[in-house]
Amino acid sequence: MQMPNPTPTPTPSEDVPGSIPHPMHDPMPDQPVDPPLPTPGDPERDPQPQHDPPAPNRPQDPPLPR
């Protein structure tokens, strides 16, 4: 059994995704669009750990007494 095609009429050639939009239709943003800064601690974008692990040949500093 064939399902009816839910997509309406195909998009016109002027509105093809990936095409360069017309300058009049795409106003210049106030700021240049930069890639988002990596979130600290995000393993997917920031694989480097925030703090270097302690060296194995150096004992860790004891916790400060309160």
DSSP file (Angstrom, degrees, kcal/mol; ACC not computed):
  #  RESIDUE AA STRUCTURE BP1 BP2  ACC     N-H-->O    O-->H-N    N-H-->O    O-->H-N    TCO  KAPPA ALPHA  PHI   PSI    X-CA   Y-CA   Z-CA
    1    1 A M              0   0    0      0, 0.0     2,-0.5     0, 0.0     0, 0.0   0.000 360.0 360.0 360.0 133.4    0.0    0.0    0.0
    2    2 A Q        -     0   0    0      3,-0.0     3,-0.0     1,-0.0     0, 0.0  -0.780 360.0-136.2 -97.2 131.0    1.4    3.4   -1.0
    3    3 A M        -     0   0    0     -2,-0.5     2,-0.1     1,-0.1    -1,-0.0  -0.584  29.5-104.4 -81.9 145.3    1.1    6.2    1.5
    4    4 A P        -     0   0    0      0, 0.0    -1,-0.1     0, 0.0     3,-0.0  -0.417  39.8-104.2 -67.3 145.0    0.0    9.6    0.1
    5    5 A N        -     0   0    0      1,-0.2    -3,-0.0    -2,-0.1     0, 0.0  -0.576  29.9-164.3 -73.1 114.6    2.9   12.1   -0.3
    6    6 A P        +     0   0    0      0, 0.0    -1,-0.2     0, 0.0     0, 0.0   0.700  59.7 100.8 -74.3 -16.4    2.5   14.6    2.7
    7    7 A T        -     0   0    0      1,-0.1    -2,-0.1    -3,-0.0     0, 0.0  -0.488  68.7-138.7 -72.2 133.9    4.9   17.1    1.1
    8    8 A P        -     0   0    0      0, 0.0     3,-0.1     0, 0.0    -1,-0.1   0.119  55.7 -36.7 -71.2-163.1    3.1   20.0   -0.7
    9    9 A T  S    S-     0   0    0      1,-0.1     0, 0.0     0, 0.0     0, 0.0  -0.245  81.9 -91.9 -55.9 145.1    4.2   21.4   -4.0
   10   10 A P        -     0   0    0      0, 0.0    -1,-0.1     0, 0.0     3,-0.1  -0.231  49.3 -94.4 -61.3 150.4    8.0   21.3   -4.4
   11   11 A T        -     0   0    0      1,-0.1     5,-0.0    -3,-0.1     0, 0.0  -0.340  47.1-101.1 -65.6 145.3    9.8   24.5   -3.3
   12   12 A P    >   -     0   0    0      0, 0.0     3,-1.7     0, 0.0    -1,-0.1  -0.240  30.5-110.4 -64.4 157.7   10.5   27.0   -6.1
   13   13 A S  G >  S+     0   0    0      1,-0.3     3,-0.9     2,-0.1    -2,-0.1   0.764 116.5  61.7 -63.0 -24.2   14.0   27.1   -7.5
   14   14 A E  G 3  S+     0   0    0      1,-0.3    -1,-0.3     5,-0.0    -3,-0.0   0.713 103.4  50.5 -75.2 -17.1   14.6   30.5   -6.0
   15   15 A D  G <  S+     0   0    0     -3,-1.7    -1,-0.3     6,-0.1    -2,-0.1  -0.129  75.2 145.7-111.9  36.5   14.1   29.1   -2.5
   16   16 A V    X   -     0   0    0     -3,-0.9     3,-1.9     1,-0.1    -3,-0.1  -0.591  55.7-112.8 -75.7 129.9   16.5   26.2   -2.7
   17   17 A P  T 3  S+     0   0    0      0, 0.0     3,-0.1     0, 0.0    -1,-0.1  -0.370 102.3  30.3 -61.7 138.7   18.2   25.5    0.6
   18   18 A G  T 3  S+     0   0    0      1,-0.4     2,-0.1    -2,-0.0    -2,-0.1   0.241  89.9 124.3  97.5 -13.6   21.9   26.2    0.5
   19   19 A S  S <  S-     0   0    0     -3,-1.9    -1,-0.4     1,-0.1    -5,-0.0  -0.464  74.7 -98.1 -79.3 156.0   21.5   28.9   -2.1
   20   20 A I        -     0   0    0     -2,-0.1    -1,-0.1    -3,-0.1     0, 0.0  -0.603  43.4-127.8 -73.8 120.6   22.9   32.4   -1.4
   21   21 A P        -     0   0    0      0, 0.0     5,-0.1     0, 0.0    -1,-0.1  -0.284  29.3 -94.7 -68.3 155.7   20.0   34.6   -0.1
   22   22 A H    >>  -     0   0    0      1,-0.1     4,-1.4     3,-0.0     3,-0.7  -0.459  29.7-126.5 -68.7 140.1   19.4   37.9   -1.8
   23   23 A P  T 34 S+     0   0    0      0, 0.0    -1,-0.1     0, 0.0     5,-0.1   0.832 110.6  53.8 -59.6 -31.0   21.1   40.8    0.1
   24   24 A M  T 34 S+     0   0    0      1,-0.2    -2,-0.0     3,-0.1     0, 0.0   0.838 112.2  43.8 -72.2 -29.8   17.8   42.6    0.3
   25   25 A H  T <4 S+     0   0    0     -3,-0.7    -1,-0.2     1,-0.2    -3,-0.0   0.631 113.7  53.3 -87.5 -13.7   16.1   39.6    1.9
   26   26 A D  S  < S-     0   0    0     -4,-1.4    -1,-0.2    -5,-0.1     0, 0.0  -0.768  81.5-155.6-122.4  84.5   18.9   38.9    4.2
   27   27 A P        -     0   0    0      0, 0.0    -3,-0.1     0, 0.0    -2,-0.0  -0.238  31.0 -97.2 -62.2 150.1   19.7   42.0    6.2
   28   28 A M        -     0   0    0     -5,-0.1     2,-0.0     1,-0.1     0, 0.0  -0.480  40.8-123.1 -69.2 129.0   23.2   42.3    7.6
   29   29 A P        -     0   0    0      0, 0.0    -1,-0.1     0, 0.0     4,-0.0  -0.316  16.2-119.4 -69.0 158.1   23.4   41.2   11.3
   30   30 A D  S    S+     0   0    0      1,-0.1    -2,-0.1     2,-0.1     0, 0.0   0.892  99.6  33.0 -64.1 -39.0   24.7   43.7   13.8
   31   31 A Q  S    S-     0   0    0      3,-0.0     2,-0.1     1,-0.0    -1,-0.1  -0.888  97.0-100.4-117.6 148.6   27.6   41.3   14.8
   32   32 A P        -     0   0    0      0, 0.0     2,-0.9     0, 0.0    -2,-0.1  -0.417  43.7-109.4 -63.7 141.6   29.4   38.8   12.5
   33   33 A V        -     0   0    0     -2,-0.1     0, 0.0    -4,-0.0     0, 0.0  -0.631  45.2-178.0 -78.5 107.3   28.1   35.3   13.0
   34   34 A D        -     0   0    0     -2,-0.9     3,-0.1     1,-0.1    -3,-0.0  -0.742  35.4 -96.0-102.2 152.5   30.9   33.5   14.9
   35   35 A P        -     0   0    0      0, 0.0    -1,-0.1     0, 0.0     0, 0.0  -0.386  55.7 -90.7 -62.4 146.7   30.8   29.8   15.8
   36   36 A P        -     0   0    0      0, 0.0     3,-0.1     0, 0.0    -3,-0.0  -0.294  44.5-107.9 -62.0 141.8   29.6   29.3   19.4
   37   37 A L        -     0   0    0      1,-0.1     2,-0.1    -3,-0.1     8,-0.0  -0.413  42.1 -98.0 -67.5 143.7   32.4   29.3   22.0
   38   38 A P        -     0   0    0      0, 0.0    -1,-0.1     0, 0.0     3,-0.0  -0.398  37.5-117.9 -64.5 136.3   33.0   25.8   23.4
   39   39 A T    >   -     0   0    0     -2,-0.1     3,-2.3     1,-0.1     7,-0.2  -0.592  34.1-107.0 -74.1 130.4   31.3   25.3   26.8
   40   40 A P  T 3  S+     0   0    0      0, 0.0    -1,-0.1     0, 0.0    -3,-0.0  -0.375 106.0  16.9 -59.9 129.1   33.9   24.7   29.5
   41   41 A G  T 3  S+     0   0    0      1,-0.3     3,-0.1     7,-0.3    -2,-0.1   0.456  86.0 137.0  89.6   0.0   33.7   21.1   30.5
   42   42 A D    <>  -     0   0    0     -3,-2.3     4,-3.4     1,-0.2    -1,-0.3  -0.722  40.4-160.8 -82.2 111.8   31.9   20.0   27.4
   43   43 A P  T  4 S+     0   0    0      0, 0.0    -1,-0.2     0, 0.0    -2,-0.0   0.797  86.5  54.5 -66.1 -26.0   33.6   16.8   26.3
   44   44 A E  T  4 S+     0   0    0      1,-0.1    -2,-0.0     2,-0.1    -3,-0.0   0.908 124.9  20.9 -75.2 -39.5   32.3   16.9   22.8
   45   45 A R  T  4 S+     0   0    0      1,-0.2    -1,-0.1    -3,-0.2    -4,-0.0   0.741 132.9  38.9 -98.7 -26.0   33.6   20.4   22.0
   46   46 A D     <  +     0   0    0     -4,-3.4    -1,-0.2    -7,-0.2    -5,-0.2  -0.691  59.3 165.4-126.8  78.1   36.3   20.8   24.6
   47   47 A P        +     0   0    0      0, 0.0    -1,-0.1     0, 0.0    -3,-0.1   0.759  53.4  92.7 -68.0 -21.9   38.1   17.5   24.9
   48   48 A Q  S    S-     0   0    0      1,-0.1    -7,-0.3     2,-0.0     4,-0.0  -0.538  84.7-117.7 -72.8 132.6   41.0   19.1   26.8
   49   49 A P        -     0   0    0      0, 0.0    -1,-0.1     0, 0.0     3,-0.1  -0.366  13.7-129.3 -67.3 150.7   40.5   18.9   30.6
   50   50 A Q  S    S+     0   0    0      1,-0.2     2,-0.4    -4,-0.1    -2,-0.0   0.893  94.5  33.1 -68.1 -39.5   40.3   22.2   32.4
   51   51 A H  S    S-     0   0    0      3,-0.0    -1,-0.2    -3,-0.0     0, 0.0  -0.957  89.1-117.4-121.2 136.6   42.9   21.3   35.0
   52   52 A D        -     0   0    0     -2,-0.4     3,-0.1     1,-0.1    -2,-0.0  -0.464  37.3-110.8 -67.3 138.6   45.9   19.0   34.4
   53   53 A P        -     0   0    0      0, 0.0    -1,-0.1     0, 0.0     0, 0.0  -0.372  44.8 -88.7 -66.1 152.1   45.8   15.9   36.5
   54   54 A P        -     0   0    0      0, 0.0     6,-0.1     0, 0.0    -3,-0.0  -0.302  49.0 -99.7 -63.2 144.9   48.5   15.7   39.2
   55   55 A A    >   -     0   0    0      1,-0.1     3,-1.4     4,-0.1    -3,-0.0  -0.360  25.5-129.5 -63.4 142.8   51.8   14.2   38.2
   56   56 A P  T 3  S+     0   0    0      0, 0.0    -1,-0.1     0, 0.0     4,-0.1   0.808 107.6  52.1 -66.4 -27.0   52.1   10.6   39.3
   57   57 A N  T 3  S+     0   0    0      2,-0.1    -2,-0.1     1,-0.0     0, 0.0   0.434 102.4  70.2 -89.3   2.9   55.5   11.2   40.8
   58   58 A R  S <  S-     0   0    0     -3,-1.4    -1,-0.0     0, 0.0     2,-0.0  -0.975  84.0-125.3-121.7 126.3   54.3   14.1   42.9
   59   59 A P        -     0   0    0      0, 0.0    -4,-0.1     0, 0.0     2,-0.1  -0.330  33.2-104.9 -66.9 149.2   51.9   13.7   45.8
   60   60 A Q        -     0   0    0      1,-0.1     0, 0.0    -6,-0.1     0, 0.0  -0.392  39.5 -98.3 -70.9 150.7   48.7   15.7   45.8
   61   61 A D        -     0   0    0      1,-0.1    -1,-0.1    -2,-0.1     3,-0.1  -0.498  43.8-113.2 -67.0 135.4   48.4   18.7   48.0
   62   62 A P        -     0   0    0      0, 0.0    -1,-0.1     0, 0.0     2,-0.0  -0.361  40.8 -91.9 -66.4 151.3   46.5   17.8   51.2
   63   63 A P        -     0   0    0      0, 0.0    -3,-0.0     0, 0.0     0, 0.0  -0.359  46.4-104.9 -64.1 143.2   43.1   19.5   51.6
   64   64 A L        -     0   0    0      1,-0.1     2,-0.1    -3,-0.1    -3,-0.0  -0.473  36.2-114.6 -69.8 135.6   43.3   22.7   53.5
   65   65 A P              0   0    0      0, 0.0    -1,-0.1     0, 0.0     0, 0.0  -0.437 360.0 360.0 -69.0 144.6   41.9   22.4   57.1
   66   66 A R              0   0    0     -2,-0.1    -2,-0.0     0, 0.0     0, 0.0   0.424 360.0 360.0-101.0 360.0   38.8   24.4   57.7
